[in-house]
Amino acid sequence: MPKRILVGTVVSDKTDKTVVVKVERKVKHAMYGKIIRRSKKYHAHDEANAFRTGEVVRIEETAPISKLKTWKVIDRVQAGKAAAIEADI
């Protein structure tokens, strides 16, 4: 079975070797037909502590690493706003 790959935004990087990634999806309401946003947070493994809050990253499903972590960060899709400001200085 292929591993799932999701794209989301890092919302927390406070824990060691772990980032919390918020993944949003759009679904159509069953009765009213309006498109609404649904989101879920995933704990992902970040071995080098390389990813910061605000960055858009790609995560991949893995075997369980800990109680909450069953995902690992593959790569950065887009840098966060804070990283762009530091690069300009």
Phi and psi in degrees as GROMACS dihedral restraints (atoms count N, CA, C in turn):
[ dihedral_restraints ]
;  ai    aj    ak    al  type     phi  dphi    fc
    3     4     5     6     1   -69.8    20    10
    4     5     6     7     1   151.9    20    10
    6     7     8     9     1   -79.6    20    10
    7     8     9    10     1   139.6    20    10
    9    10    11    12     1   -75.9    20    10
   10    11    12    13     1   143.2    20    10
   12    13    14    15     1  -125.4    20    10
   13    14    15    16     1   127.6    20    10
   15    16    17    18     1  -124.5    20    10
   16    17    18    19     1   156.3    20    10
   18    19    20    21     1  -118.8    20    10
   19    20    21    22     1   131.2    20    10
   21    22    23    24     1  -156.1    20    10
   22    23    24    25     1  -179.1    20    10
   24    25    26    27     1  -106.7    20    10
   25    26    27    28     1   135.1    20    10
   27    28    29    30     1   -72.0    20    10
   28    29    30    31     1   122.3    20    10
   30    31    32    33     1  -106.6    20    10
   31    32    33    34     1   -17.1    20    10
   33    34    35    36     1  -152.5    20    10
   34    35    36    37     1   137.9    20    10
   36    37    38    39     1  -132.3    20    10
   37    38    39    40     1    27.1    20    10
   39    40    41    42     1   -74.3    20    10
   40    41    42    43     1   -29.9    20    10
   42    43    44    45     1   -86.4    20    10
   43    44    45    46     1   156.4    20    10
   45    46    47    48     1   -74.4    20    10
   46    47    48    49     1   127.3    20    10
   48    49    50    51     1    61.5    20    10
   49    50    51    52     1    21.8    20    10
   51    52    53    54     1  -139.4    20    10
   52    53    54    55     1   139.2    20    10
   54    55    56    57     1  -126.7    20    10
   55    56    57    58     1   150.4    20    10
   57    58    59    60     1  -103.2    20    10
   58    59    60    61     1   123.4    20    10
   60    61    62    63     1  -114.3    20    10
   61    62    63    64     1   126.5    20    10
   63    64    65    66     1   -96.4    20    10
   64    65    66    67     1   120.7    20    10
   66    67    68    69     1  -109.7    20    10
   67    68    69    70     1   123.5    20    10
   69    70    71    72     1  -106.2    20    10
   70    71    72    73     1   144.7    20    10
   72    73    74    75     1  -137.3    20    10
   73    74    75    76     1   155.8    20    10
   75    76    77    78     1  -109.9    20    10
   76    77    78    79     1   131.1    20    10
   78    79    80    81     1  -129.4    20    10
   79    80    81    82     1   155.4    20    10
   81    82    83    84     1   -92.1    20    10
   82    83    84    85     1   130.2    20    10
   84    85    86    87     1   -63.2    20    10
   85    86    87    88     1   135.4    20    10
   87    88    89    90     1   -62.5    20    10
   88    89    90    91     1   -39.7    20    10
   90    91    92    93     1   -94.3    20    10
   91    92    93    94     1   -46.3    20    10
   93    94    95    96     1   -92.2    20    10
   94    95    96    97     1   -16.6    20    10
   96    97    98    99     1    79.8    20    10
   97    98    99   100     1    -0.4    20    10
   99   100   101   102     1   -74.1    20    10
  100   101   102   103     1   141.5    20    10
  102   103   104   105     1   -80.8    20    10
  103   104   105   106     1   123.0    20    10
  105   106   107   108     1  -124.1    20    10
  106   107   108   109     1   154.4    20    10
  108   109   110   111     1   -95.5    20    10
  109   110   111   112     1   133.8    20    10
  111   112   113   114     1  -121.2    20    10
  112   113   114   115     1   140.8    20    10
  114   115   116   117     1  -133.1    20    10
  115   116   117   118     1   156.6    20    10
  117   118   119   120     1  -145.7    20    10
  118   119   120   121     1   145.0    20    10
  120   121   122   123     1  -103.8    20    10
  121   122   123   124     1   135.5    20    10
  123   124   125   126     1  -121.5    20    10
  124   125   126   127     1   138.0    20    10
  126   127   128   129     1   -88.3    20    10
  127   128   129   130     1   124.3    20    10
  129   130   131   132     1  -123.6    20    10
  130   131   132   133     1   146.4    20    10
  132   133   134   135     1   -79.2    20    10
  133   134   135   136     1   128.9    20    10
  135   136   137   138     1  -129.1    20    10
  136   137   138   139     1    89.9    20    10
  138   139   140   141     1   -56.4    20    10
  139   140   141   142     1   -41.5    20    10
  141   142   143   144     1   -96.7    20    10
  142   143   144   145     1     4.9    20    10
  144   145   146   147     1    52.1    20    10
  145   146   147   148     1    44.0    20    10
  147   148   149   150     1   -91.4    20    10
  148   149   150   151     1   -16.8    20    10
  150   151   152   153     1  -103.9    20    10
  151   152   153   154     1   140.7    20    10
  153   154   155   156     1  -117.7    20    10
  154   155   156   157     1   164.8    20    10
  156   157   158   159     1   -58.8    20    10
  157   158   159   160     1   135.8    20    10
  159   160   161   162     1    97.9    20    10
  160   161   162   163     1   -14.2    20    10
  162   163   164   165     1   -79.6    20    10
  163   164   165   166     1   145.9    20    10
  165   166   167   168     1   -94.2    20    10
  166   167   168   169     1   124.8    20    10
  168   169   170   171     1  -129.1    20    10
  169   170   171   172     1   162.6    20    10
  171   172   173   174     1  -108.2    20    10
  172   173   174   175     1   128.8    20    10
  174   175   176   177     1  -117.9    20    10
  175   176   177   178     1   150.5    20    10
  177   178   179   180     1  -125.9    20    10
  178   179   180   181     1   140.8    20    10
  180   181   182   183     1   -69.5    20    10
  181   182   183   184     1   138.1    20    10
  183   184   185   186     1  -137.1    20    10
  184   185   186   187     1   178.4    20    10
  186   187   188   189     1   -66.1    20    10
  187   188   189   190     1   151.9    20    10
  189   190   191   192     1   -55.9    20    10
  190   191   192   193     1   130.2    20    10
  192   193   194   195     1   -97.0    20    10
  193   194   195   196     1   -37.0    20    10
  195   196   197   198     1  -152.3    20    10
  196   197   198   199     1  -168.5    20    10
  198   199   200   201     1   -58.4    20    10
  199   200   201   202     1   -43.2    20    10
  201   202   203   204     1  -101.9    20    10
  202   203   204   205     1   -23.7    20    10
  204   205   206   207     1   -91.9    20    10
  205   206   207   208     1   113.8    20    10
  207   208   209   210     1  -131.3    20    10
  208   209   210   211     1    19.5    20    10
  210   211   212   213     1  -132.2    20    10
  211   212   213   214     1   154.8    20    10
  213   214   215   216     1  -133.6    20    10
  214   215   216   217     1   149.2    20    10
  216   217   218   219     1   -80.0    20    10
  217   218   219   220     1   128.2    20    10
  219   220   221   222     1   -88.9    20    10
  220   221   222   223     1   -57.3    20    10
  222   223   224   225     1  -159.3    20    10
  223   224   225   226     1   171.9    20    10
  225   226   227   228     1   -91.7    20    10
  226   227   228   229     1   129.2    20    10
  228   229   230   231     1   -90.3    20    10
  229   230   231   232     1   -43.0    20    10
  231   232   233   234     1  -148.1    20    10
  232   233   234   235     1   136.3    20    10
  234   235   236   237     1   -73.2    20    10
  235   236   237   238     1   153.6    20    10
  237   238   239   240     1   -77.0    20    10
  238   239   240   241     1   170.9    20    10
  240   241   242   243     1   -66.0    20    10
  241   242   243   244     1   -39.6    20    10
  243   244   245   246     1   -64.1    20    10
  244   245   246   247     1   -39.4    20    10
  246   247   248   249     1   -66.4    20    10
  247   248   249   250     1   -36.4    20    10
  249   250   251   252     1   -68.4    20    10
  250   251   252   253     1   -37.9    20    10
  252   253   254   255     1   -66.2    20    10
  253   254   255   256     1   -43.2    20    10
  255   256   257   258     1   -64.5    20    10
  256   257   258   259     1   -34.1    20    10
  258   259   260   261     1   -68.9    20    10
  259   260   261   262     1   -30.5    20    10
  261   262   263   264     1   -72.8    20    10
  262   263   264   265     1   -27.5    20    10
